[in-house]
Amino acid sequence: MKCRHCQTPLTEVFADLGAAPASNAFLTAADLERPESHFPLKVFSCGVCRLVQVDEVQRHDALFSSDYVYFSSFSSSWLEHARRYVERVVPRLGLGADSLVVEVASNDGYLLQYLQQRGIPCLGIEPTASTAAAARAKGITSIEEFFGAASARRLVAQRGRTDLLLGNNVLAHVPDINDFVAGFKEALAPAGCVTLEFPHLLQLVQQSQFDTIYHEHFSYLSLHTVRAILAAQGLAVWDVEELLTHGGSLRVWAQHAEHTRAIEPSVAALLDKEARAGMLEDGFYRGLQGRAERIKNDLLAFLIEQKRAGKTVVGYGAAAKGNTLLNFAGLRPDLLAYVADASPHKQGRFLPGSRIPVLAPERIAQTRPDVVLILPWNLREEIERQLAYVRDWGGRFATAVPTLEIWG
């Protein structure tokens, strides 16, 4: 395997989580009678550009299929994040009725709806038919295709160049990251701006967030590496923000390298922070494996203890990161009875690999479990508020990452 950015042969293993199915390949009842495909989940780090990456062991068009079940709008905190972004970006870039905004991986229109409400022309590029249809139901134009240099050229021919081109949690999801970024360069207006949000590799390592590793995430990113990938395509980072989303993310603001927008001090400050954390050294990329195994073993010991005590534990949030954790731990419904989730697109299905049933949240009040394990720990506060009634019968909450924590 070679680095998908700089083509350096990869030999350094960052983490090996065994084999697992695609994290969003939810099963129907009929699927339970058939074999299920598992793929290696082995991640490497590049010693040259420091890109952390998994091989494309399953094609991206199979991972992001027509019946894709992740719909962004089912998280109230994520909707609020999108709304605040629009409030910030519109005045900062002077966007208006004569602008064009394009979001790549626009999902169900969770963000573009706020631009639409302001009368700003916008469209989404979204390869999954299920979410694109949901966006169109909101009146948002959505082009169903994967983005890259070729699709960018078609976009320019049809709509002209883009004043704001944004991608939230998509840069990590593309197997050909160089072609993807070349598309941004191609489609961007001369004075336009790119914003990209992605989980910060620094937080993944420091907070042992190994469960954010799954096949849909081809790359794991730092500012150092993203800046180099953008520069190779003629784009320059002029600002960066540290965000709380997804356990710690970055929002990068970029422009054509020849444009004259001043580079904010935040860029040098964060590059220095990464360097001081050791992200330019080999040692930073070692040690996650042992911490992941400790988290797995602690969770298994807790669930077995609860089982022996006659207690019931259920999960909440049928998120991709939860599927990584459950499959790495080898869990089945005997230790985790079911997982509740607010999305009707997941309810009635079964988690890939573990085959744990996904039920509506109302089942928690009906079954009154002793412990609710919150799988999307990045939404812990939101979920705990939604499930506050669990305390009525003495129920407790738990999270497994970065360390096992149980509270009532």
Stockholm file with secondary structure:
# STOCKHOLM 1.0

chainA/1-408         MKCRHCQTPLTEVFADLGAAPASNAFLTAADLERPESHFPLKVFSCGVCRLVQVDEVQRHDALFSSDYVYFSSFSSSWLEHARRYVERVVPRLGLGADSLVVEVASNDGYLLQYLQQRGIPCLGIEPTASTAAAARAKGITSIEEFFGAASARRLVAQRGRTDLLLGNNVLAHVPDINDFVAGFKEALAPAGCVTLEFPHLLQLVQQSQFDTIYHEHFSYLSLHTVRAILAAQGLAVWDVEELLTHGGSLRVWAQHAEHTRAIEPSVAALLDKEARAGMLEDGFYRGLQGRAERIKNDLLAFLIEQKRAGKTVVGYGAAAKGNTLLNFAGLRPDLLAYVADASPHKQGRFLPGSRIPVLAPERIAQTRPDVVLILPWNLREEIERQLAYVRDWGGRFATAVPTLEIWG
#=GR chainA/1-408 SS CBCTTTCCBCCEEEEEEEEECCTTCCBCTGGGGSCCCCEEEEEEECTTTCCEEECCSSCHHHHSCTTCCCCGGGCHHHHHHHHHHHHHHHHHHTCCTTCCEEEETCTTTTTHHHHHHTTCCEEEECCCHHHHHHHHHTTCCEECSCCSHHHHHHHHHHHCCEEEEEEESCGGGCSCHHHHHHHHHHHEEEEEEEEEEEEBHHHHHHTTCGGGCCTTCCEEBCHHHHHHHHHHTTEEEEEEEEECGGGSEEEEEEEETTCCCCCCHHHHHHHHHHHHTTTTSGGGGSSHHHHHHHHHHHHHHHHHHHHHTTCCEEEECCCHHHHHHHHHHTCCTTTSCCEECSCTTTTTSBCTTTCCBEECTHHHHHHCCSEEEESCGGGHHHHHHHTGGGGGGTCEEEECSSSCEEEC
#=GC SS_cons         CBCTTTCCBCCEEEEEEEEECCTTCCBCTGGGGSCCCCEEEEEEECTTTCCEEECCSSCHHHHSCTTCCCCGGGCHHHHHHHHHHHHHHHHHHTCCTTCCEEEETCTTTTTHHHHHHTTCCEEEECCCHHHHHHHHHTTCCEECSCCSHHHHHHHHHHHCCEEEEEEESCGGGCSCHHHHHHHHHHHEEEEEEEEEEEEBHHHHHHTTCGGGCCTTCCEEBCHHHHHHHHHHTTEEEEEEEEECGGGSEEEEEEEETTCCCCCCHHHHHHHHHHHHTTTTSGGGGSSHHHHHHHHHHHHHHHHHHHHHTTCCEEEECCCHHHHHHHHHHTCCTTTSCCEECSCTTTTTSBCTTTCCBEECTHHHHHHCCSEEEESCGGGHHHHHHHTGGGGGGTCEEEECSSSCEEEC
//
